[in-house]
Amino acid sequence: MSSEHATEQVRLSDIREGDMLQDPRSGKWIKITQTTDATERYRVYHGDGGEVIDSRFVTGLVNRQVRE
């Protein structure tokens, strides 16, 4: 992602399919293609490159690209 795109910090629970999210672990930008709910009240976010972000391990806010 180039520096010309605006970002915002949001809770992981506010991320929706199609959002561009900065992976909290790798720092890479990924497009969220699917979210799945687990039976134990957490969500798993799947990226277009096979990335998986488990909400149990993310605290605080994440960076999301602002949609225009």
Secondary structure, DSSP 8 states (H G I E B T S, - for coil): --TTS-EEEEEGGG--TT-EEE-TTT--EEEEEEEEE-TTS-EEEEETTS-EEEGGG--SEEEEE---
